[in-house]
Amino acid sequence: MDRKKAIKGMFASALGIKAAKDTISSLSDAPRAFTRNEQTSSSDTSGLRVSEQGYKHSVCRWTYSSVPLEELCDVAIELKIDSIELLDPSDIIKVQQRGLHCAVANSVPLSLTNGFNDPAYHAALQKEYSELIPVLADLGIQNLICFSGNRRGIGDEQGIEQCAIGLDPIVALAQKYGITLVMELLNSKVDHKDYQCDHTVWGVSLCEKIGSDHFKLLYDIYHMQVMEGDIIATIQKYHPYIAHYHTAGVPGRNEIDQSQELNYPAIIQAIQGTGFTGHVAQEFIPTAENKFDSLARAIDLCTLK
C-alpha cells in the first residue's frame, strides 16, 4: 500500500474547502453516534494516559483505509487511543462525534511532491491553506500537516529559503488561529524519491529560519531510521522542534514487533523523557490477518508500564 495513493483515494470524492464547510455545517447538527463503547470516552482515556506517561496515542487513518471509519473508531476507543489522524474536515467531525480527536489534519488537496520549496506552487498552496486553517480552527484542530515537496534540482539552502518564503504568511495565519503547521520528515531513499525534507537537520534549519512556535516537525521514526539512524540521540537533541511522532517497523514499514530492527520501548522512553505531551501515532502498514491485533500490540508496546 502506498500512503499517497491511499490518502488520495480517501479524498477522491472531496469537492474542496467550500464543500468541507458545507459538510461541517450539516454534520454539526447530526445526532451523536452511540455504540457498545458509549461509556468509554476518549476524554477519560486521554486524561489517564496523560497522567501516566505524558504523551497520547494516535493512529493514522490511511493505514486502515480498507476499514470503515466507524469500525476504526470502535477499536480506537477500546484500545484507549486518543486520536485518529490525517483526516479531512468531514471525517474529523465523525471521529469527534465519537469522543475522539484528530491530532493532525490533512492538507487539501494533498501533495507530497509539489511543496513549499518551489515558488511555482506558493500561490496555490497559500490559497488552499488560508481557506483550510479557519475551518480546522472551528473544529479545534491543533496540527496541520505540510510538505517540502521534491527537490527537482533545488539545493538544500535554496529549498530552505524558498520554503520559508512560501510558509511565512501561512504560519502567521496559523498562529492567529492557534494551529501549528508540521512538516513531515520523509525518507528519499526508499519511499519518496527526491523529497527534500529528508533529514532532521534540514527540517530544524527550516524551523530556525521561520522562527515560530507554530511551525515544527513531524518526526517519522521509520523514515528517519531509513535515512540517518541515531533515533534516540536525535530525539533528545532536537525535541524542541518536534510536534508529533509517527511509527513503523524498519525495514518494510510494517508492524513494530520483533520482526524489525527498532527498539520501540526504548524510543518511547526517550520521547517521554523529553517531557513530550503530544501524540505518538501508529503509521505502520499491518500485514497480519487481524489488522487490529497488530494495532493492539503496537499500542501496548508504546505504552510505558
N, C-alpha and C positions, 0 to 999 in steps of 0.2 A: 504494500500500500504506500502511495506517495502522499505526503502531507498536503502539498499544494493542490493536487487534484482532488483529494478528499474534502478539503475546506471549500474549494470552488464548487464542488458538487453540492455541498450544503447550501451554497449561496445561489444555486442555479435559478431559483425562482424569485430571487430578490429583485425589486424594482427600483432600488436606490433609497436615498435618505428620506425623500418625501413619503414613499411607501412605508418606510420604517416608522416614521412619525404617525402615519395613519394607523398602523398596526398597534403601536403603543397606546394610542387613544382608545382603540376598541378593546384591546386585551386588558387594559387597566380596569375596565368595568366588568370584566368576566368574573364569574364565581370562582373562588379558590378551589383547587382540586383537593379531594380528601381520599386517603388510601389507608391501608392497614398500618402504615407507619405514622399516622397522623399525630400520635402522642410524642413522637421524637422530632423536635425541631432542630434545624441547623444552628439556631442561635444558642440553644442549650449545649449542643456538642462543641460549638466553636468556643464557648466560654470554658468548657472542660479542657479542650486541647490547649488553649492559650495558657491556662493556669498551670498545666503540666509541663509544657515544652516550648512555649513561646510562639512558634510558627503554627500554621494551619495547613490542612491537606486540601489539594485540588486535583481534578482530573481533566485532561483535555478531551473535548467532545469529539474531535476528528478521529481519534484512535478507536472510538466506539461508534462511528458513523453508521454502521450497519444495524445498530440497536435503536429502537425508538427512544426519543429523549425522555419520555415519561418513565420508561423502564430504567434508564440510567439514573434518573432522579431517585427512584426507589432504592437502587443499590447504593447510591451515594449517601442517602440518609441512614441506611442500615450500617454502613461502614464508618459513619461519622466523618464523612468527607464534607468539608465546608463549602466547596465551590465546584462548579462545572464551568470550564473556561473556553476561551476562543469561540465566543458566540456572537451572533448578530443581535440587534435590539429586540426583535420579536421573541427569540429564544431566551434572551436574558429575562424577559418578563415571565416566561413559562417556568424557569427554574426558581425565580423569586417567589412565585405563587406557591411553590413547594417549600419555602423557607430556606432555600439555598442561595448562595451568592455566585457571582461571576467575577473571579479575581482579575482576569484580563479579558478585555473585549477585542474583537476583531476589527481591523480596518475594513472599510467598504468602499470600493471593491479591493480585494486582497491582491497584492503583488509583491513577491519576494525579490523579483529581478529588476523591476523598474522602480527605483527608490530615490531617496533624497540626495544621493551622491551625484545625480545627473540633473543639471539645471533644466533640461528639456522637460522634466516631469514636475518641476516645482509648482507651477501654476495649477495643474490638475490636482496634485496632492494637497496643496494648501486649501483649495476649494473643498475637496472631499472631507478633509479633517476638520475644517472650520464648520461644516454642516453637521458633522457627526458628533463633535465634542459636546455641544449643548444637549443633544439627545441623550447621550450617555450620562451627562451630569444629572439630568432629570431622573435617571434610573439609579443614581447613587454609585455609579461605576468609578473606581479609583485609578485603574490602569488601562491604557490603550496601547496596543502593540504597533510597532512600526519597523521598517527595514531599510537598510542602507541601499539595497539594490546591487546589481552585479557591476564589476569593475569596468569591463569593456574598454580596457586600456587606461583607465583613470588611476593615477598614482595614489599612494596612501595619504600623503599630505594634502593633495588636491581633493581627494574624496572627503577628508575631514572638513576642509574649508567649505566645500560645496554642500555637504550635509548640514553644516551649521547655518549657512545662509538660508537654506530651504526650511530648516526646522525652527529657526528663531521665532518667527511670528506665530507658529503653531504652538510652541512651548509657552509663549506668553499668554495665548488664549487658554491653553490647558491650565496654566497656573490660576488664571481668573476663575475657572470653573472647578478648581480643586482636583484636577486629573493629572496623572503622571504618564508621559509617553515613555514606553520601554522599548528599546531597540534590541532585537534578539541577536545573540551571537550564534552563528551557524557555521558548520564546517564546509569548506570549499574543496575538501579532499575527496569525499565520497558522495555526499547527498546534494550539495548545492554548489556546483562548479562555478567558479568565478565570483561568488558572493564576496563583498568587500569587508563587511564587519565579521571577520572570521578569526580574530584573535582578541583576547581580553584587553591587551594594552591599547589596541586601536580603538576599541569601544570606550575605554577610560579616557583616552586622549580627546575623543569627541565630547564626552561628558564635561571634561575640563574646559574645552573650547566654548561650549554652550553656557556653562556656569550656572545651572539652575537645578534646584532640587526636584523640579518637575520633569527632568529628563534623566533617565537612568537606564540600566542594562537589564535584559532578561538573560540570565546566565544559564545556558543549557548545558548540563553536566555531560550528557552524551556527546554533543558536538565539540565541546572543548577538550574532552578526553581524546577524541579523534585528532584534533588539530594540534594540541600542545601539552596534554597531560598535566601533571603537577596540580591536580584539582584542589586539594585541601589548602596548600600554601597560597594558591591564587585566591581562593575564597577569603582566607584570613587577611591577605594583603589588600584586596580590592573590594571588600564587602560594602564599604560606604557608597559605592557606585552601583550596587546591585539591588534591584527592587523585587526580583522574582526569580524562581528556580524551576527548571524542568529536569526530569529524569528519563533515562532509558539505559538499557544494557549495551555494553561495548564488548565485542563487535555485534552488529546486526540490528541494533535499535529495538530489541525485543525485551522480554522480561528482565527484571533487575535481580534475578536469583543467582545461584552459584554457577550457572552456565556461562556467566560473563565475568569480566575482569575487575570491575569496580567494586570497592568495598563500601556499599551504601550506608550501613550503620555508622561507619567512621566519618563519612562525608556529612551525614545528617548531624552527627555530634558536633562537627566543626561549624556547620551552619548555625546550630543552636548556640554554640559558644560565642558567636558574634553578636548575640542579642537580637537576631532577626525575628520579627513578629509578623511577617507577610506569609505568603503561600509557597509551598513546595508542591509542584504539580506533576503527576504521573503522565508521561507522554510516550511511554513505550508502546510498541505495536504487539498486542498479545498473540501468541501462537498456540496457546493451549485450547483444547476443545471447549472448555468452560472459561470464557474470557474474564468473567467476574471473579473466578477463583484466583486468577493471576493478579487482578486488581486488589483483592483482599490480602493476598500475600505481600504485595508491594507496600500497601498501607501499613501492614504490621511491621515490615522490615524498616520502614521510615518513621516509625513511632518510637520515641525514646521510652524505654522500660523503667 
